[in-house]
């Protein structure tokens, strides 16, 4: 909800607002991607799993 209100209050364009809302739904996802990148893990897999979790969250 906070991401939505921030996007509306500063009048972001639709693509930027969508990105902000998605990231605010799963804030740990970005930290997970960084934590995967630092030890040279498979970042693409981390991004895929984060995306899938967000997608599943919208369908529940």
PDB file with SEQRES, HELIX, SHEET and CRYST1 records, atoms N, CA, C and O in Angstrom:
SEQRES   1 A   60  UNK UNK UNK UNK UNK UNK UNK UNK UNK UNK UNK UNK UNK          
SEQRES   2 A   60  UNK UNK UNK UNK UNK UNK UNK UNK UNK UNK UNK UNK UNK          
SEQRES   3 A   60  UNK UNK UNK UNK UNK UNK UNK UNK UNK UNK UNK UNK UNK          
SEQRES   4 A   60  UNK UNK UNK UNK UNK UNK UNK UNK UNK UNK UNK UNK UNK          
SEQRES   5 A   60  UNK UNK UNK UNK UNK UNK UNK UNK                              
HELIX    1 AA1 UNK A    2  UNK A    9  1                                   8    
HELIX    2 AA2 UNK A   14  UNK A   25  1                                  12    
HELIX    3 AA3 UNK A   27  UNK A   38  1                                  12    
HELIX    4 AA4 UNK A   43  UNK A   58  1                                  16    
CRYST1    1.000    1.000    1.000  90.00  90.00  90.00 P 1           1          
ATOM      1  N   UNK A   1       0.815  -1.192   0.000  1.00  0.00           N  
ATOM      2  CA  UNK A   1       0.000   0.000   0.000  1.00  0.00           C  
ATOM      3  C   UNK A   1       0.860   1.257   0.000  1.00  0.00           C  
ATOM      4  O   UNK A   1       0.533   2.245  -0.657  1.00  0.00           O  
ATOM      5  N   UNK A   2       1.958   1.208   0.742  1.00  0.00           N  
ATOM      6  CA  UNK A   2       2.815   2.387   0.813  1.00  0.00           C  
ATOM      7  C   UNK A   2       3.397   2.723  -0.558  1.00  0.00           C  
ATOM      8  O   UNK A   2       3.473   3.893  -0.933  1.00  0.00           O  
ATOM      9  N   UNK A   3       3.808   1.690  -1.309  1.00  0.00           N  
ATOM     10  CA  UNK A   3       4.331   1.924  -2.650  1.00  0.00           C  
ATOM     11  C   UNK A   3       3.307   2.582  -3.556  1.00  0.00           C  
ATOM     12  O   UNK A   3       3.645   3.460  -4.351  1.00  0.00           O  
ATOM     13  N   UNK A   4       2.071   2.163  -3.438  1.00  0.00           N  
ATOM     14  CA  UNK A   4       0.993   2.758  -4.234  1.00  0.00           C  
ATOM     15  C   UNK A   4       0.815   4.232  -3.883  1.00  0.00           C  
ATOM     16  O   UNK A   4       0.720   5.083  -4.767  1.00  0.00           O  
ATOM     17  N   UNK A   5       0.772   4.523  -2.588  1.00  0.00           N  
ATOM     18  CA  UNK A   5       0.569   5.910  -2.168  1.00  0.00           C  
ATOM     19  C   UNK A   5       1.746   6.801  -2.554  1.00  0.00           C  
ATOM     20  O   UNK A   5       1.549   7.954  -2.936  1.00  0.00           O  
ATOM     21  N   UNK A   6       2.954   6.284  -2.459  1.00  0.00           N  
ATOM     22  CA  UNK A   6       4.118   7.063  -2.882  1.00  0.00           C  
ATOM     23  C   UNK A   6       4.056   7.340  -4.378  1.00  0.00           C  
ATOM     24  O   UNK A   6       4.289   8.467  -4.817  1.00  0.00           O  
ATOM     25  N   UNK A   7       3.739   6.301  -5.165  1.00  0.00           N  
ATOM     26  CA  UNK A   7       3.649   6.465  -6.621  1.00  0.00           C  
ATOM     27  C   UNK A   7       2.588   7.490  -7.002  1.00  0.00           C  
ATOM     28  O   UNK A   7       2.799   8.296  -7.908  1.00  0.00           O  
ATOM     29  N   UNK A   8       1.460   7.464  -6.322  1.00  0.00           N  
ATOM     30  CA  UNK A   8       0.398   8.414  -6.635  1.00  0.00           C  
ATOM     31  C   UNK A   8       0.741   9.823  -6.154  1.00  0.00           C  
ATOM     32  O   UNK A   8       0.419  10.803  -6.827  1.00  0.00           O  
ATOM     33  N   UNK A   9       1.388   9.929  -5.000  1.00  0.00           N  
ATOM     34  CA  UNK A   9       1.669  11.258  -4.451  1.00  0.00           C  
ATOM     35  C   UNK A   9       2.719  12.020  -5.253  1.00  0.00           C  
ATOM     36  O   UNK A   9       2.662  13.247  -5.336  1.00  0.00           O  
ATOM     37  N   UNK A  10       3.689  11.298  -5.852  1.00  0.00           N  
ATOM     38  CA  UNK A  10       4.689  12.006  -6.643  1.00  0.00           C  
ATOM     39  C   UNK A  10       4.422  11.891  -8.136  1.00  0.00           C  
ATOM     40  O   UNK A  10       5.248  12.283  -8.961  1.00  0.00           O  
ATOM     41  N   UNK A  11       3.245  11.342  -8.475  1.00  0.00           N  
ATOM     42  CA  UNK A  11       2.759  11.280  -9.855  1.00  0.00           C  
ATOM     43  C   UNK A  11       3.764  10.635 -10.814  1.00  0.00           C  
ATOM     44  O   UNK A  11       4.166  11.231 -11.814  1.00  0.00           O  
ATOM     45  N   UNK A  12       4.157   9.403 -10.481  1.00  0.00           N  
ATOM     46  CA  UNK A  12       5.061   8.646 -11.347  1.00  0.00           C  
ATOM     47  C   UNK A  12       4.330   8.198 -12.606  1.00  0.00           C  
ATOM     48  O   UNK A  12       3.109   8.043 -12.606  1.00  0.00           O  
ATOM     49  N   UNK A  13       5.085   7.994 -13.671  1.00  0.00           N  
ATOM     50  CA  UNK A  13       4.485   7.436 -14.886  1.00  0.00           C  
ATOM     51  C   UNK A  13       4.055   5.996 -14.592  1.00  0.00           C  
ATOM     52  O   UNK A  13       4.504   5.398 -13.614  1.00  0.00           O  
ATOM     53  N   UNK A  14       3.197   5.453 -15.430  1.00  0.00           N  
ATOM     54  CA  UNK A  14       2.652   4.110 -15.195  1.00  0.00           C  
ATOM     55  C   UNK A  14       3.743   3.034 -15.063  1.00  0.00           C  
ATOM     56  O   UNK A  14       3.678   2.230 -14.133  1.00  0.00           O  
ATOM     57  N   UNK A  15       4.743   2.990 -15.959  1.00  0.00           N  
ATOM     58  CA  UNK A  15       5.771   1.953 -15.801  1.00  0.00           C  
ATOM     59  C   UNK A  15       6.567   2.089 -14.503  1.00  0.00           C  
ATOM     60  O   UNK A  15       6.854   1.089 -13.846  1.00  0.00           O  
ATOM     61  N   UNK A  16       6.923   3.314 -14.132  1.00  0.00           N  
ATOM     62  CA  UNK A  16       7.672   3.506 -12.890  1.00  0.00           C  
ATOM     63  C   UNK A  16       6.811   3.204 -11.668  1.00  0.00           C  
ATOM     64  O   UNK A  16       7.295   2.632 -10.692  1.00  0.00           O  
ATOM     65  N   UNK A  17       5.544   3.584 -11.719  1.00  0.00           N  
ATOM     66  CA  UNK A  17       4.640   3.285 -10.608  1.00  0.00           C  
ATOM     67  C   UNK A  17       4.471   1.779 -10.443  1.00  0.00           C  
ATOM     68  O   UNK A  17       4.466   1.270  -9.322  1.00  0.00           O  
ATOM     69  N   UNK A  18       4.333   1.075 -11.550  1.00  0.00           N  
ATOM     70  CA  UNK A  18       4.198  -0.382 -11.487  1.00  0.00           C  
ATOM     71  C   UNK A  18       5.438  -1.010 -10.865  1.00  0.00           C  
ATOM     72  O   UNK A  18       5.328  -1.891 -10.013  1.00  0.00           O  
ATOM     73  N   UNK A  19       6.604  -0.565 -11.284  1.00  0.00           N  
ATOM     74  CA  UNK A  19       7.843  -1.093 -10.708  1.00  0.00           C  
ATOM     75  C   UNK A  19       7.951  -0.817  -9.224  1.00  0.00           C  
ATOM     76  O   UNK A  19       8.347  -1.694  -8.456  1.00  0.00           O  
ATOM     77  N   UNK A  20       7.602   0.394  -8.810  1.00  0.00           N  
ATOM     78  CA  UNK A  20       7.665   0.741  -7.392  1.00  0.00           C  
ATOM     79  C   UNK A  20       6.698  -0.112  -6.579  1.00  0.00           C  
ATOM     80  O   UNK A  20       7.042  -0.584  -5.496  1.00  0.00           O  
ATOM     81  N   UNK A  21       5.508  -0.306  -7.091  1.00  0.00           N  
ATOM     82  CA  UNK A  21       4.509  -1.106  -6.371  1.00  0.00           C  
ATOM     83  C   UNK A  21       4.967  -2.559  -6.274  1.00  0.00           C  
ATOM     84  O   UNK A  21       4.826  -3.178  -5.219  1.00  0.00           O  
ATOM     85  N   UNK A  22       5.512  -3.110  -7.357  1.00  0.00           N  
ATOM     86  CA  UNK A  22       5.988  -4.500  -7.316  1.00  0.00           C  
ATOM     87  C   UNK A  22       7.140  -4.670  -6.338  1.00  0.00           C  
ATOM     88  O   UNK A  22       7.170  -5.635  -5.575  1.00  0.00           O  
ATOM     89  N   UNK A  23       8.083  -3.744  -6.355  1.00  0.00           N  
ATOM     90  CA  UNK A  23       9.219  -3.845  -5.432  1.00  0.00           C  
ATOM     91  C   UNK A  23       8.758  -3.688  -3.997  1.00  0.00           C  
ATOM     92  O   UNK A  23       9.277  -4.360  -3.106  1.00  0.00           O  
ATOM     93  N   UNK A  24       7.794  -2.815  -3.757  1.00  0.00           N  
ATOM     94  CA  UNK A  24       7.323  -2.626  -2.377  1.00  0.00           C  
ATOM     95  C   UNK A  24       6.520  -3.824  -1.885  1.00  0.00           C  
ATOM     96  O   UNK A  24       6.389  -4.021  -0.677  1.00  0.00           O  
ATOM     97  N   UNK A  25       5.986  -4.621  -2.793  1.00  0.00           N  
ATOM     98  CA  UNK A  25       5.262  -5.832  -2.381  1.00  0.00           C  
ATOM     99  C   UNK A  25       6.217  -6.886  -1.832  1.00  0.00           C  
ATOM    100  O   UNK A  25       5.840  -7.674  -0.964  1.00  0.00           O  
ATOM    101  N   UNK A  26       7.427  -6.904  -2.323  1.00  0.00           N  
ATOM    102  CA  UNK A  26       8.396  -7.923  -1.922  1.00  0.00           C  
ATOM    103  C   UNK A  26       9.751  -7.266  -1.690  1.00  0.00           C  
ATOM    104  O   UNK A  26      10.680  -7.493  -2.465  1.00  0.00           O  
ATOM    105  N   UNK A  27       9.888  -6.445  -0.625  1.00  0.00           N  
ATOM    106  CA  UNK A  27      11.135  -5.710  -0.434  1.00  0.00           C  
ATOM    107  C   UNK A  27      12.344  -6.601  -0.192  1.00  0.00           C  
ATOM    108  O   UNK A  27      13.468  -6.200  -0.491  1.00  0.00           O  
ATOM    109  N   UNK A  28      12.141  -7.783   0.335  1.00  0.00           N  
ATOM    110  CA  UNK A  28      13.258  -8.690   0.561  1.00  0.00           C  
ATOM    111  C   UNK A  28      13.807  -9.272  -0.720  1.00  0.00           C  
ATOM    112  O   UNK A  28      14.921  -9.795  -0.736  1.00  0.00           O  
ATOM    113  N   UNK A  29      13.039  -9.189  -1.801  1.00  0.00           N  
ATOM    114  CA  UNK A  29      13.488  -9.741  -3.078  1.00  0.00           C  
ATOM    115  C   UNK A  29      14.729  -9.051  -3.598  1.00  0.00           C  
ATOM    116  O   UNK A  29      15.631  -9.712  -4.112  1.00  0.00           O  
ATOM    117  N   UNK A  30      14.796  -7.728  -3.475  1.00  0.00           N  
ATOM    118  CA  UNK A  30      15.983  -7.004  -3.940  1.00  0.00           C  
ATOM    119  C   UNK A  30      17.190  -7.356  -3.097  1.00  0.00           C  
ATOM    120  O   UNK A  30      18.285  -7.536  -3.631  1.00  0.00           O  
ATOM    121  N   UNK A  31      17.014  -7.458  -1.808  1.00  0.00           N  
ATOM    122  CA  UNK A  31      18.119  -7.842  -0.929  1.00  0.00           C  
ATOM    123  C   UNK A  31      18.580  -9.263  -1.259  1.00  0.00           C  
ATOM    124  O   UNK A  31      19.772  -9.563  -1.193  1.00  0.00           O  
ATOM    125  N   UNK A  32      17.648 -10.120  -1.609  1.00  0.00           N  
ATOM    126  CA  UNK A  32      17.985 -11.488  -1.981  1.00  0.00           C  
ATOM    127  C   UNK A  32      18.848 -11.510  -3.234  1.00  0.00           C  
ATOM    128  O   UNK A  32      19.808 -12.277  -3.313  1.00  0.00           O  
ATOM    129  N   UNK A  33      18.513 -10.675  -4.213  1.00  0.00           N  
ATOM    130  CA  UNK A  33      19.299 -10.634  -5.446  1.00  0.00           C  
ATOM    131  C   UNK A  33      20.711 -10.138  -5.178  1.00  0.00           C  
ATOM    132  O   UNK A  33      21.667 -10.657  -5.753  1.00  0.00           O  
ATOM    133  N   UNK A  34      20.852  -9.153  -4.325  1.00  0.00           N  
ATOM    134  CA  UNK A  34      22.188  -8.636  -3.978  1.00  0.00           C  
ATOM    135  C   UNK A  34      22.968  -9.688  -3.197  1.00  0.00           C  
ATOM    136  O   UNK A  34      24.157  -9.898  -3.441  1.00  0.00           O  
ATOM    137  N   UNK A  35      22.291 -10.351  -2.253  1.00  0.00           N  
ATOM    138  CA  UNK A  35      22.956 -11.381  -1.468  1.00  0.00           C  
ATOM    139  C   UNK A  35      23.372 -12.560  -2.338  1.00  0.00           C  
ATOM    140  O   UNK A  35      24.322 -13.265  -1.999  1.00  0.00           O  
ATOM    141  N   UNK A  36      22.692 -12.786  -3.437  1.00  0.00           N  
ATOM    142  CA  UNK A  36      23.082 -13.841  -4.374  1.00  0.00           C  
ATOM    143  C   UNK A  36      24.256 -13.392  -5.234  1.00  0.00           C  
ATOM    144  O   UNK A  36      25.144 -14.188  -5.538  1.00  0.00           O  
ATOM    145  N   UNK A  37      24.265 -12.121  -5.626  1.00  0.00           N  
ATOM    146  CA  UNK A  37      25.309 -11.583  -6.496  1.00  0.00           C  
ATOM    147  C   UNK A  37      26.673 -11.545  -5.801  1.00  0.00           C  
ATOM    148  O   UNK A  37      27.688 -11.861  -6.421  1.00  0.00           O  
ATOM    149  N   UNK A  38      26.705 -11.163  -4.529  1.00  0.00           N  
ATOM    150  CA  UNK A  38      27.977 -10.983  -3.810  1.00  0.00           C  
ATOM    151  C   UNK A  38      28.801 -12.273  -3.774  1.00  0.00           C  
ATOM    152  O   UNK A  38      29.995 -12.222  -4.071  1.00  0.00           O  
ATOM    153  N   UNK A  39      28.222 -13.427  -3.424  1.00  0.00           N  
ATOM    154  CA  UNK A  39      29.052 -14.647  -3.428  1.00  0.00           C  
ATOM    155  C   UNK A  39      29.121 -15.327  -4.802  1.00  0.00           C  
ATOM    156  O   UNK A  39      29.484 -16.499  -4.904  1.00  0.00           O  
ATOM    157  N   UNK A  40      28.772 -14.587  -5.845  1.00  0.00           N  
ATOM    158  CA  UNK A  40      28.825 -15.076  -7.229  1.00  0.00           C  
ATOM    159  C   UNK A  40      27.879 -16.257  -7.466  1.00  0.00           C  
ATOM    160  O   UNK A  40      28.233 -17.247  -8.108  1.00  0.00           O  
ATOM    161  N   UNK A  41      26.656 -16.117  -6.923  1.00  0.00           N  
ATOM    162  CA  UNK A  41      25.627 -17.125  -7.139  1.00  0.00           C  
ATOM    163  C   UNK A  41      24.931 -16.919  -8.476  1.00  0.00           C  
ATOM    164  O   UNK A  41      25.343 -16.068  -9.264  1.00  0.00           O  
ATOM    165  N   UNK A  42      23.901 -17.671  -8.734  1.00  0.00           N  
ATOM    166  CA  UNK A  42      23.151 -17.599  -9.984  1.00  0.00           C  
ATOM    167  C   UNK A  42      22.075 -16.521  -9.829  1.00  0.00           C  
ATOM    168  O   UNK A  42      20.972 -16.786  -9.350  1.00  0.00           O  
ATOM    169  N   UNK A  43      22.423 -15.300 -10.247  1.00  0.00           N  
ATOM    170  CA  UNK A  43      21.522 -14.161 -10.063  1.00  0.00           C  
ATOM    171  C   UNK A  43      20.252 -14.335 -10.899  1.00  0.00           C  
ATOM    172  O   UNK A  43      19.162 -13.974 -10.455  1.00  0.00           O  
ATOM    173  N   UNK A  44      20.390 -14.886 -12.108  1.00  0.00           N  
ATOM    174  CA  UNK A  44      19.207 -15.077 -12.951  1.00  0.00           C  
ATOM    175  C   UNK A  44      18.188 -15.982 -12.255  1.00  0.00           C  
ATOM    176  O   UNK A  44      16.984 -15.744 -12.351  1.00  0.00           O  
ATOM    177  N   UNK A  45      18.652 -16.995 -11.572  1.00  0.00           N  
ATOM    178  CA  UNK A  45      17.742 -17.878 -10.836  1.00  0.00           C  
ATOM    179  C   UNK A  45      17.088 -17.125  -9.677  1.00  0.00           C  
ATOM    180  O   UNK A  45      15.898 -17.298  -9.412  1.00  0.00           O  
ATOM    181  N   UNK A  46      17.859 -16.299  -8.996  1.00  0.00           N  
ATOM    182  CA  UNK A  46      17.299 -15.503  -7.899  1.00  0.00           C  
ATOM    183  C   UNK A  46      16.223 -14.548  -8.401  1.00  0.00           C  
ATOM    184  O   UNK A  46      15.173 -14.406  -7.773  1.00  0.00           O  
ATOM    185  N   UNK A  47      16.482 -13.888  -9.540  1.00  0.00           N  
ATOM    186  CA  UNK A  47      15.487 -12.982 -10.117  1.00  0.00           C  
ATOM    187  C   UNK A  47      14.245 -13.753 -10.539  1.00  0.00           C  
ATOM    188  O   UNK A  47      13.121 -13.305 -10.312  1.00  0.00           O  
ATOM    189  N   UNK A  48      14.451 -14.920 -11.158  1.00  0.00           N  
ATOM    190  CA  UNK A  48      13.324 -15.752 -11.583  1.00  0.00           C  
ATOM    191  C   UNK A  48      12.466 -16.165 -10.398  1.00  0.00           C  
ATOM    192  O   UNK A  48      11.239 -16.085 -10.465  1.00  0.00           O  
ATOM    193  N   UNK A  49      13.091 -16.604  -9.320  1.00  0.00           N  
ATOM    194  CA  UNK A  49      12.332 -17.040  -8.149  1.00  0.00           C  
ATOM    195  C   UNK A  49      11.605 -15.859  -7.495  1.00  0.00           C  
ATOM    196  O   UNK A  49      10.470 -16.006  -7.042  1.00  0.00           O  
ATOM    197  N   UNK A  50      12.254 -14.690  -7.444  1.00  0.00           N  
ATOM    198  CA  UNK A  50      11.601 -13.506  -6.888  1.00  0.00           C  
ATOM    199  C   UNK A  50      10.382 -13.131  -7.717  1.00  0.00           C  
ATOM    200  O   UNK A  50       9.319 -12.833  -7.173  1.00  0.00           O  
ATOM    201  N   UNK A  51      10.542 -13.148  -9.042  1.00  0.00           N  
ATOM    202  CA  UNK A  51       9.427 -12.834  -9.940  1.00  0.00           C  
ATOM    203  C   UNK A  51       8.287 -13.819  -9.758  1.00  0.00           C  
ATOM    204  O   UNK A  51       7.121 -13.425  -9.726  1.00  0.00           O  
ATOM    205  N   UNK A  52       8.612 -15.082  -9.639  1.00  0.00           N  
ATOM    206  CA  UNK A  52       7.588 -16.119  -9.480  1.00  0.00           C  
ATOM    207  C   UNK A  52       6.819 -15.943  -8.168  1.00  0.00           C  
ATOM    208  O   UNK A  52       5.600 -16.113  -8.131  1.00  0.00           O  
ATOM    209  N   UNK A  53       7.523 -15.607  -7.110  1.00  0.00           N  
ATOM    210  CA  UNK A  53       6.863 -15.405  -5.811  1.00  0.00           C  
ATOM    211  C   UNK A  53       5.915 -14.210  -5.877  1.00  0.00           C  
ATOM    212  O   UNK A  53       4.802 -14.262  -5.353  1.00  0.00           O  
ATOM    213  N   UNK A  54       6.367 -13.128  -6.528  1.00  0.00           N  
ATOM    214  CA  UNK A  54       5.494 -11.966  -6.676  1.00  0.00           C  
ATOM    215  C   UNK A  54       4.271 -12.328  -7.505  1.00  0.00           C  
ATOM    216  O   UNK A  54       3.152 -11.936  -7.174  1.00  0.00           O  
ATOM    217  N   UNK A  55       4.485 -13.077  -8.586  1.00  0.00           N  
ATOM    218  CA  UNK A  55       3.386 -13.501  -9.445  1.00  0.00           C  
ATOM    219  C   UNK A  55       2.387 -14.365  -8.675  1.00  0.00           C  
ATOM    220  O   UNK A  55       1.177 -14.169  -8.789  1.00  0.00           O  
ATOM    221  N   UNK A  56       2.886 -15.305  -7.903  1.00  0.00           N  
ATOM    222  CA  UNK A  56       1.999 -16.147  -7.105  1.00  0.00           C  
ATOM    223  C   UNK A  56       1.244 -15.332  -6.064  1.00  0.00           C  
ATOM    224  O   UNK A  56       0.094 -15.634  -5.747  1.00  0.00           O  
ATOM    225  N   UNK A  57       1.890 -14.299  -5.533  1.00  0.00           N  
ATOM    226  CA  UNK A  57       1.242 -13.450  -4.541  1.00  0.00           C  
ATOM    227  C   UNK A  57       0.043 -12.726  -5.117  1.00  0.00           C  
ATOM    228  O   UNK A  57      -0.948 -12.513  -4.419  1.00  0.00           O  
ATOM    229  N   UNK A  58       0.121 -12.343  -6.390  1.00  0.00           N  
ATOM    230  CA  UNK A  58      -1.000 -11.661  -7.015  1.00  0.00           C  
ATOM    231  C   UNK A  58      -2.173 -12.600  -7.291  1.00  0.00           C  
ATOM    232  O   UNK A  58      -3.314 -12.152  -7.403  1.00  0.00           O  
ATOM    233  N   UNK A  59      -1.899 -13.889  -7.401  1.00  0.00           N  
ATOM    234  CA  UNK A  59      -2.958 -14.844  -7.745  1.00  0.00           C  
ATOM    235  C   UNK A  59      -3.564 -15.532  -6.533  1.00  0.00           C  
ATOM    236  O   UNK A  59      -4.393 -16.431  -6.676  1.00  0.00           O  
ATOM    237  N   UNK A  60      -3.153 -15.116  -5.343  1.00  0.00           N  
ATOM    238  CA  UNK A  60      -3.737 -15.755  -4.155  1.00  0.00           C  
ATOM    239  C   UNK A  60      -4.794 -14.879  -3.532  1.00  0.00           C  
ATOM    240  O   UNK A  60      -5.392 -15.256  -2.524  1.00  0.00           O  
TER     241      UNK A  60                                                      
END                                                                             
